[in-house]
Amino acid sequence: MAAPESDDKFLQETLKHVSFGVGVTAAAYPLTYAKVLVQLGHEPIAPKLTTTWLGKKALVLPNVIKYIRHIKAEDGFFGLYRGLGFKIVAVAVATSTSHSVLNLLQTQQMKHESISQDLDENGDFSPSAVQRFVIDTSNQMLAQAMAVTVSQPFHVMAVRSMAQFVGGEKHYSGFFSSISEVWKQDGPLGFFSGLLPRLLGELGIILLANSATFIVCTYIVPQANVKQFCTPVVNLLASTLMYPFTVVSTVMTVTNSGLAAGSPPCMPHYTGWIDCWSQLSKEKALKRGSSMMIRYYTGPVIYELPNVPSAVRKGLPTPLERDTIIH
């Protein structure tokens, strides 16, 4: 377990982490924007019939570059950064909270007990290694849970701001107007829409990644330099496994929010995140947005509805003939 930081060093490290997180968020925001819209199921460009590497016919959706170009064509360059302010605040709040809580937990832990060496003098496995793993993982999960919870209201406003692209609304254009809109639509609980699946996903990543790293580096390949290579790999695998929770969280943030993106025909009104998971699972949509370069259409056929307002209808894909979809 890392030693707690002094006040000056803690402040410097916090500012460094926040600055880095905000910078990466701003630089990659168009990609994030497109990914959120894909997670919501918004596909404004019709898929094209193609042939896979295995020689099978399939429908392929436009990659993220074409999707970003479409957003720019509709809303202009600055339209690519719709909701960026909310996202930056969410990242800054989450990063500073996580760092602060983790430092506090480490300080308290150091006051109460001292962690022994991982290996005893005979070279046999010592239970202290398990103790260290449990304490570190618990601290990280608690810190992340606090970070996700306190940043969720800003995350909700960021996602809903992006979702306005589907119907062309302007409800989430300013900070106070966004707060008012969330309150009007959902009350105080609206600021925590989609929180539970997001929490489960984030905590699941930490638990799976830390557990896999501990097992590999302690039992399988106990060399000291293995961890630096093992950690990013297992983090990627854990994120992939928990990705459906991210999709469900994004959908639950928008559903029944008064936006076109969260209402029929674009999206049904889900009764809860389990209902959402069940429906998306049936539609093979729990992984949508996980790959943004090569995207095959695997969902249901979507037909254009004649009585839908044009602002909503323009966000739907071109009608697809049932016999063109290859499963």
Beta strands, then each sheet from edge to edge (+ up, - down):
strand 1: 48-51
strand 2: 57-61
strand 3: 295-296
sheet 1: 1+ 2- 3+
end
